[in-house]
Amino acid sequence: MMDFTQIGTCGGIGVLCYLVGLWAKNSTKVKDNYIPVIVGVVGGALGILGMFVIPNFPANDVINACAVGIISGLASTGADQIYKQVKKDA
């Protein structure tokens, strides 16, 4: 069972990935279809780093830490798209 007191860690990874995604979007060298891949890879790396640096990280091994990071990174792309769709319909 997941301890929901650790959800801030995933949110932190998501925010950092969102910022990386914004940077990639504003970059003229990065195509839009690569942004989810970029934030997923960055999220995976941050998840692994977080496992070693953050006390009580919600994963205890590298595979799960990477998965937590990837999901957090991809969630940042989803949050951006939800915001854009809601804004477009308003």
Number of C-alpha atoms within 10 A of each C-alpha: 3 8 8 8 9 13 12 11 19 22 16 15 27 27 17 18 29 24 14 19 26 15 13 19 16 12 11 9 8 13 11 14 9 13 20 20 16 19 30 26 18 23 32 27 19 25 31 23 15 22 21 14 11 11 9 14 19 21 18 12 11 16 13 16 23 24 18 24 33 29 18 29 34 24 23 26 20 14 13 13 12 12 10 11 11 9 9 8 6 5
